[in-house]
Each structure stands twice: as structure tokens, then as C-alpha cells.
């Protein structure tokens, strides 16, 4: 059984921000657990990500309806994002609203996602009304970008990190059990869906006193198209009591989406020379770092040749020792230091400009 990570918005926000540098969306390479599986009564549930939800047991006297399944059947939902990796592209929007019961203060967090699965690319935008800030995260191929408060960081994506290892709605909304099928089936956001409802008994979380919600699951693909919930209760960790609402939507399924790198992000990489075999390239305002499989002597020779050719003058406080160097340069009142060091079988380079 999958538990909801957090029901209350402040903790959900902390979770989202704490995961920001090591980020999860759309498109796992290994087969994920089913998006929706029949509620178990003592055995394992089966089915793949694209399998339609089916009833393990319908309520007595349930009438068969069009679209498959029966009114009143129960369903368990392990993930709100499973099945999305089988789509060509989509956009999604998650809005979380929390109202503090004692102060009446309301906070809204929005997470908007654009996802293209082939070739892989994502764009996530977080907006927090309480903090008054926006954060954007891009991943395009093997490069990722983080933008916050006007600053942009560009870095190479971890080769072992899948596209689905970034932040996604599952990091905020967990699984549900005991959802109940209602009829008739509906078309939501242009997708034919089966409609299910749930209450607080479906939430595997302490502190929730009441809840009601609806989930619409695509008949073709088994992914969640829409998920809404309203709940009351007290967070067991903070003892903060209040009302929370979730509204999650998947739209523009399989429509053409173009995701491009943010403008003026990683410009420092073009200002200073970079080895052609650079890996793990990270750039932000005034700072560039990377690794090279070339030898220490080759990297040192590269900078001592390239920097003067671009008008930089090496200063007297530069130094070189066995396997380590710090080269300092000036040009037009500006300074830059280049630190070169050995790290295992690679050479690390750090460029800091002022």
C-alpha cells in the first residue's frame, strides 16, 4: 500500500523544494507498477501500466455499464503518474491550496509540467504564493537547468538518473485504496475516462478527519487524467490544522510540444574556453566547472594557450605544483581564476570570474 507523503501544503512544499536538485518526471525505462490495480482481498494484483482498471469484485447487484467494468467496483491506485511514460507528450498542472484553520491564511502552490518522452525533455515550473517566488527546472537530453530568483544554473544530468527520478506529483500525492467506480464514464480533457470517488478511508495517512475526492482514469492507457480532493485534519508532525485542496489535471495528450533551453543560461561556459572532452559541465553566473579525461599537463597547456589568445593576462600569483594549479588572469579590470586538479583518473576544472 502506498501512503500519501504529505497531506498538508507546507510540508508538501518542503518536500518539493528539498528534492529540487536531484529531480522526477515522466518516462521511466523500467516498467513501473500499474497505475491502477484491483483492490486486493488477499492475493497480488496484476496488470501493466497501460492496462484498464478492472474490478476484483463488484458490489452485489451491480449493474453492468458501457465502457467496461461495473458500477460500484473498487480499485486501488498506486501512482498518479504511471502510464504517462507511454505517451508521446503531455502537459499537467497540479494546484495545492492550504488554509490554516486558526489564522485563515491561505497558501497556494502550483506545479506545471511539460513532458516530451522521445526525445526526452521536461520543463517544470513551481509557483508559491506564500513565498512569492517561482522556480523552473528544465531537462533536455543530458543537460539540466535550474532557474530561481533570476539566477540560472546549468549542469550535466547524471547518466544514471532516469527522467522519472525528478520531482513529480507522486512526491506530493501518494496512492489510494478502495476507490469506488461511478457511472457513466466521462470524457475529461479530451480523453475517455472511468470515474472513481474516494473518502478519508482511502488515504493512508494519520490526522485526516474527513476527505472526499474524485479520480478520472484514461480507459486507453490507464493513466490519471484528473484528480481532485478536499480534506480536513491535523498534520501529525507540525500539529497544524486546516483545509487542503488538490486539483491535478493532464491535458494536451500527444500534442506537439517543443521544450527549449532557457535563454541566457550557462552563458559563462561560452565566455571562457572549455576542453572539448568536458563532462559534468556546470555553469552559473561567474562560475563554471567540469571534468576532463585528458591529462593534467594537457589541460594546463590548453588554458595557458587559450586564455592569452582571448586577451587575458596571467598574473604573478599563479602557481603550479604536482597535479594541481591555480591560474589567475586579468582583462579590462576583470579577474578570473582557474583551478585545475586531479581527481582519480580525471582532471577537474573550476573557473571563477569577477
DRENVOKE-432337 format. One record per residue (C-alpha): x, y, z. Coordinates in steps of 0.001 Angstrom, whole numbers, plus 500000, padded with zeros to 6 digits. Layout:
BEGIN
XYZ...
//
This chain:
BEGIN
500000500000500000501349503373499031500943506141501591500454509802500855503750511521501602502074514658502904498510515931503049499298519414504266500705522013501931503621523438503948505203520011504286504474519237500646506322522398499689509336521456501782509362518059500122509199519571496635511983522060497298514188519523499070514088517287496001514829520145493622518434519251492840518174515620492368514858515770490042511236513358488714509268513128485690507704511226483120509289508331481297510786505557483371512738502981481410511936500090483718508280499015483848506612500820486778503872499364488980500370499599487494498683502977487692495506501305488844495094497755490112492104495920491529491778496162495290493370493052496764491482490650499002494460488514499887496290487999496583498612490037494362497141492363491778498363492202488217498344494175485005500646496603483218500853500358483038498559500534480044496001498011481326492488499254482017491378499107485652489241496051486262487064495061489188488122492307491542484658492128492979481590494206492200479082495089494849476134492714494976473546493546492381475791495970490498474560496691487006476996496297484110477646499539482260479175500560478954482925501226478865483927498084480779483702497252484463480746497677486772479225500409488873480449500190492444483604498179491739486598499023493936490052499996492776493486500699494281495658503405492768499397503042493391500578506112491448499113509171489754501805509247487046502152505642485921501273505249482254502342508763481309505698507421480116503839505637477309502538508914475878504394510923473252503892514157475167501589515909477604501174518872479924499995518632483515499004521085486221498860520500489979497413523173492267497583522680496035495739525067498347496073525076502135494032527224504526495194527378508133492255526738510476493483529134513189494627532106511109492581531690507955495761532315505982495743530645502581498707529430500583498696528159497004501417526177495264501227525365491570503355522887489635503127522980485848504856520354483727505583519897480049506904516482479066508135515012475801509166511381476081511004510951472752513457512596472566513277513132476330512693516662477592510858518211480554510034521641481873508649522180485383507514525484486854506761525934490570504885528958491896504394529551495633502012532320496701503291532217500287506947532726499382506213534871496352508717533032494222508955530927491094511373528111490301511817526489486903513576523246486068514446522041482579515938518761481469516745518409477807518739515361476782521796515150479023521629518751480278519518520282483021518822523868484077517558525395487330516202528964487441515322530757490681515285534431491666516805535438488347519751533046488692520291530122486347522387527031486946523211524707484067524643521277484709525012517887483115522380515350484073523502512277485947523854509433483438522361507014485989519410509257486778516301508427484812513895511065483581511402509758486133513773510389489046512964514096489259510094515697491151506644514663490048503138514744491526503752511359493181506210513125495511503255515074496896500258512831496289500572509185497220498458506160496419494843505474497253492894502333498012489243501452497907488169503888495188484588503318494041483506503299490389480686505653489431478817505804486158478523506895483452482025507086482008483083510578481003485321512429478572487732514650480532490332516918478906489600515198475605490266511697476999487658508969477579487833508111481300486447505887484017485350507867487075486079506851490684485361508502494036487016508145497454486896509454501027489247509640504026489275505845504375491242505660501119494028507904502455496808506034504225497704508993506426497149509812510092495466513047511076492905513307508266489449513649509788487485513939506561488162513868502840486372513455499563487759513226496096487361512107492517489769510418490113489325510036486364491490507322484747492039507014480986490338503966479508493178503715476984496492503844478849495367503604482466496904506963483490495258509522485752493718512371483728492193514285486627492417514050490441490615516392492830490432516250496625489276518319499598490356517291503105490321518440506736492627517410509530495785517915511564499322517199510461500855514731512989504302516391512813503514520120512905500090519853514581498952522408512011495245522051511346493385523193508303491779522557504938493607521370501835492524521071498214494281519345495323493492519781491655495634517727489262494995517692485501496690516107482490495986517970479242497132518200475625497942514499475449500130513575472443500044517093471019503273518583469589505299520236472390508668521944471948510880522398475031513936524581474555516736525571476957516156528829478829517753531896477305520948533328478820521500530274480982525001528864481031526492531841479197529642531611481347530556528436479507530975530374476255532910533235477897535879531063478862537489528234476887536295524708477713538055521443476850536308519601474012536105516434476102534461518181479091531965516137481106529707517112484004529643520724482846528019523098485359527637526825484760526074529700486636526756533417486906530523533811487295531255530103487781531996527160485509533122523670486499533657520379484685535875517298484444538129516142481619539641512725480858542693514497479415545942514597481357546725517342483841549556518611481624547261518803478585544593520762480457547206523134481903548706523701478454545238524297476999544481527188479352547932528723479128547465528832475350543776529764475116543468532450477777546161534766476323544665534264472856541410535730474221543179538764475679543673537568479264546998538251481025548307535774483578549293537352486908552338536664489068550336534946491817549527531933489627551130528711490794551593525156489542552521522111491608552409518367491059548896517664489768547432520993490919547393524543489569545710527881490098545978530255487170544940533867487706544190536239484829543109539860484333541498541721481430539846545145481281539601545415485057538160541925485456539785538918487110539351535182486695540906532231488483541176528743487004541786525898489436542989522633487886543350519482489933543477515733489559540519513675490758541057509952490273541567509324486580540078512698485617541104516319485841538691518770487484538463522390486382536850525260488304536631528719486697535561531662488856535253535090487231534558538519488701
//
